[in-house]
Amino acid sequence: MDVILKYSSSFFEDNFLVIVSLQENSGSIRHNVERIDENGDIVINRLEPEIGTADMAEWNIIIELANSTKTEQFRPVFVNIKN
C-alpha cells in the first residue's frame, strides 16, 4: 500500500488506478499485464516455472489508466504460460 501513497490528488484529476490482487501457491509464479481490451478485460500472463517453490505469495498489480479509458467494469483474464 506504500506505493499508492505516491499518488496525489492531481494524478486523479485525469487518471485512475485499477488494482488486481492475486494469491499464488508459489512465490516463483510471475505476472505480466499484456494488454487491456476496450471491453475492460485485463489480459495477464501468468508465468509458471517448471519447478516452483512451496510458499504462498500475494501480488498486487497496480495499473495506471487515463480517465478517458474508463469502462463500467474491469475483469482479469489469465493466460497460463509454462516456462
C-alpha positions in Angstrom: 0.0 0.0 0.0 3.0 2.3 0.4 3.2 2.5 -3.4 -0.3 4.0 -3.6 0.6 6.9 -1.2 2.8 8.4 -4.0 -0.4 9.3 -6.0 -1.5 12.9 -5.4 -5.0 14.4 -5.9 -3.7 16.0 -9.1 -3.0 12.5 -10.6 -6.6 11.5 -10.0 -7.9 14.6 -11.9 -7.1 12.9 -15.2 -6.3 9.3 -14.2 -7.4 6.4 -12.0 -5.9 3.1 -10.7 -7.0 -0.5 -11.2 -5.5 -2.8 -8.6 -5.5 -6.6 -9.2 -4.8 -8.6 -6.1 -3.6 -12.1 -6.5 -2.7 -15.1 -4.3 -0.5 -17.9 -5.7 0.7 -21.2 -4.2 4.2 -20.4 -5.2 6.4 -17.4 -5.0 8.0 -18.4 -8.3 5.0 -17.6 -10.3 5.3 -14.2 -12.0 2.7 -12.0 -13.8 2.8 -9.6 -16.7 0.0 -7.4 -17.9 -0.1 -8.0 -21.7 -3.0 -5.6 -22.6 -6.3 -4.1 -21.5 -9.0 -4.6 -24.0 -11.6 -1.8 -24.7 -14.3 -4.1 -23.1 -12.3 -3.9 -19.8 -10.6 -7.3 -19.9 -7.2 -7.1 -18.3 -5.1 -9.9 -20.0 -2.5 -11.1 -17.6 0.2 -13.6 -18.5 0.7 -16.0 -15.6 4.3 -17.2 -15.9 4.8 -20.6 -14.3 8.3 -22.0 -14.0 8.9 -25.7 -14.5 9.8 -26.1 -10.8 8.3 -23.7 -8.2 8.7 -23.0 -4.5 6.1 -24.3 -2.0 5.4 -20.9 -0.4 2.4 -18.8 -0.7 2.7 -15.4 -2.4 0.5 -12.4 -2.8 0.8 -9.9 -5.6 -0.8 -6.5 -6.2 -0.7 -5.3 -9.7 -1.2 -1.5 -9.9 -2.3 -0.2 -13.3 -2.4 3.5 -14.1 -5.1 4.5 -16.7 -6.4 7.7 -18.1 -10.0 8.7 -17.2 -10.8 8.5 -20.9 -10.4 4.7 -20.8 -12.8 4.0 -18.0 -15.3 1.3 -18.6 -18.1 0.1 -16.3 -16.0 -2.8 -15.0 -12.6 -4.4 -15.4 -12.1 -8.2 -15.4 -8.8 -10.0 -15.1 -8.2 -12.8 -17.7 -5.3 -15.1 -17.1 -3.2 -16.8 -19.7 -1.0 -19.6 -18.2 2.4 -19.8 -19.8 4.8 -22.6 -18.8 8.5 -21.6 -18.6 
